[in-house]
């Protein structure tokens, strides 16, 4: 018996007054609104009435903090999972509206299909699907149940595209992945299928999203 469902949960709103693209930079924490958003996401998943067998999160502070309400409601200790972390990005620490006006940065935009500014989309999809597969394989017997992975906008959206068989190239501004949203999958054999998307805390704007 494999895990019934796997929920990819995006972190809540981050305190980012400088409005920089924070990427993998340390010390970016949830705002007060972000903590409330994370709680709403946890309550949404708990409200589905399904047992949660595993709770994992990216090692960044904002995802660990977003996993905390899940831990409180399920009694599970979050396990850090490096493979669901935010992609690398050359613009980390910079305000995008300013960086894109500088001609010296235009070289990084030359191949958006890769993308040339950071980790290739294919690499992100492969590591996300590998993590999801390992979690599902581990959820057997007495450990069977749903899985919660707390991750980031880009990895979740790229996973959505990969599972749907769509091109991974996309405009980051068009992603359907709100703060503290929940994208749910089921695995049939070796194939994942997306079955639901919810925005239990659809408010706030992530000014530092990749």
C-alpha positions in Angstrom: 0.0 0.0 0.0 1.5 3.3 -1.0 0.6 6.8 0.3 -2.9 7.8 -0.5 -2.1 11.4 -1.2 0.9 13.8 -1.3 0.3 17.5 -0.5 2.8 20.1 -1.7 2.4 23.1 0.6 3.9 26.5 -0.1 5.2 28.5 2.8 3.4 31.5 4.1 4.2 35.2 3.7 7.8 36.3 4.5 8.9 39.4 6.3 10.8 41.1 3.5 10.6 44.9 3.8 13.5 45.4 1.4 11.6 43.5 -1.3 14.6 41.5 -2.4 14.6 38.2 -4.1 15.7 36.1 -1.1 16.0 32.6 -2.8 18.1 30.5 -0.6 19.5 33.3 1.6 19.3 32.7 5.3 17.3 34.6 7.9 14.1 35.2 6.0 11.3 34.4 8.3 7.5 34.3 8.2 5.7 37.6 9.0 2.8 37.6 11.4 0.4 37.2 8.5 2.6 34.3 7.2 2.3 32.4 10.4 -1.5 32.7 10.2 -1.4 31.6 6.6 0.7 28.5 7.5 -1.8 27.7 10.3 -4.7 27.9 7.8 -2.9 25.5 5.4 -2.3 23.0 8.2 -6.0 23.3 9.4 -7.1 22.8 5.8 -5.1 19.6 5.4 -6.2 18.3 8.9 -9.8 19.1 8.0 -9.6 16.6 5.1 -9.9 13.9 7.8 -7.0 11.8 6.4 -4.1 10.4 8.4 -0.8 12.1 7.9 2.1 9.7 7.9 5.0 12.0 6.9 5.9 15.7 7.3 8.9 17.0 5.5 10.1 20.5 4.6 12.8 22.4 2.8 15.7 23.4 5.1 15.0 27.1 4.7 13.6 29.0 7.7 10.3 30.0 6.1 9.4 26.4 5.2 10.4 25.1 8.6 8.2 27.8 10.2 5.4 26.9 7.9 5.7 23.2 8.8 5.4 24.0 12.5 1.5 24.2 12.6 1.4 20.8 10.8 3.7 19.4 13.5 1.4 20.8 16.2 -1.7 19.3 14.6 -0.2 15.9 13.7 2.4 15.3 16.4 4.9 14.6 13.7 8.4 16.1 13.8 9.3 17.7 10.4 12.1 16.1 8.5 14.3 18.3 6.5 14.4 17.4 2.8 17.1 19.2 0.8 15.6 18.1 -2.6 12.5 20.3 -2.2 14.4 23.5 -1.6 14.1 26.8 -3.6 16.1 26.8 -6.9 19.4 28.7 -7.1 19.1 32.2 -8.7 21.8 34.7 -9.6 19.6 37.6 -8.5 19.4 36.5 -4.9 19.7 39.5 -2.5 18.7 42.0 -5.2 15.5 43.9 -5.9 14.3 42.6 -9.3 12.8 45.8 -10.5 16.2 47.4 -10.3 18.3 44.5 -11.4 16.4 44.0 -14.6 17.0 47.7 -15.6 20.7 47.1 -15.5 22.0 46.1 -18.9 24.8 44.1 -17.2 22.2 41.7 -16.0 20.5 41.0 -19.3 23.0 38.3 -20.1 21.3 36.2 -17.4 18.0 36.4 -19.3 19.3 35.1 -22.6 17.8 31.6 -22.3 14.5 31.7 -20.3 13.7 28.1 -21.3 16.6 26.8 -19.1 16.5 29.2 -17.3 19.8 31.0 -17.7 19.5 32.9 -14.4 19.5 29.8 -12.1 19.0 26.1 -11.7 17.5 24.4 -14.8 13.8 23.6 -14.7 14.5 20.0 -15.6 16.8 19.7 -12.5 14.2 21.1 -10.2 11.5 18.7 -11.6 13.8 15.7 -11.3 14.8 16.3 -7.7 11.2 17.1 -6.7 9.8 13.9 -8.3 12.6 11.9 -6.8 11.8 13.2 -3.3 8.1 12.6 -3.8 8.7 9.0 -5.0 11.0 8.2 -2.1 8.3 9.5 0.3 5.6 7.5 -1.3 7.8 4.3 -1.3 8.4 4.7 2.4 4.7 5.1 3.2 3.8 1.5 3.5 2.4 -0.8 6.1 1.9 0.9 9.5 3.5 4.0 8.1 0.9 4.4 5.3 -1.0 7.6 5.0 -0.8 11.0 3.4 2.4 13.0 3.0 3.0 16.7 3.5 5.9 18.4 1.9 6.4 22.1 2.7 8.2 23.7 -0.2 8.4 26.8 -2.4 6.5 28.4 -5.3 8.9 27.5 -8.1 9.5 23.8 -7.2 5.7 23.3 -6.7 4.7 24.9 -10.0 7.5 23.1 -11.9 6.3 19.8 -10.4 2.7 20.7 -11.6 4.0 21.2 -15.1 6.1 18.1 -15.1 3.2 15.9 -13.9 0.8 17.4 -16.4 3.3 16.8 -19.2 3.5 20.5 -20.0 6.6 22.4 -21.1 8.7 23.4 -18.1 9.4 26.8 -19.6 7.0 29.4 -18.2 6.6 33.0 -17.1 7.2 33.1 -13.3 4.5 35.7 -13.0 1.9 33.2 -14.2 2.3 30.5 -11.6 -0.8 29.3 -9.9 0.8 28.7 -6.5 -0.5 31.2 -3.8 1.1 31.6 -0.4 0.3 28.6 1.8 -1.5 26.9 -1.1 -1.9 23.1 -1.2 -1.4 21.2 -4.4 -2.4 17.5 -4.0 -1.2 14.5 -6.0 -1.9 10.8 -6.0 0.4 8.1 -7.4 -0.9 5.3 -9.5 1.9 2.8 -10.2 4.8 5.0 -11.0 2.8 7.9 -12.3 1.7 11.0 -10.3 -1.6 12.7 -11.0 -2.6 16.1 -9.6 -6.1 15.9 -8.1 -6.6 19.1 -6.2 -5.5 22.7 -5.6 -6.6 24.8 -2.6 -5.8 28.3 -1.3 -6.9 28.2 2.3 -5.1 31.4 3.1 -5.2 33.3 -0.3 -3.9 36.7 0.7 -0.6 38.5 0.8 2.0 39.0 -1.9 5.4 37.2 -1.9 7.6 40.0 -3.1 10.7 37.8 -2.8 9.5 34.8 -4.8 11.8 33.5 -7.5 
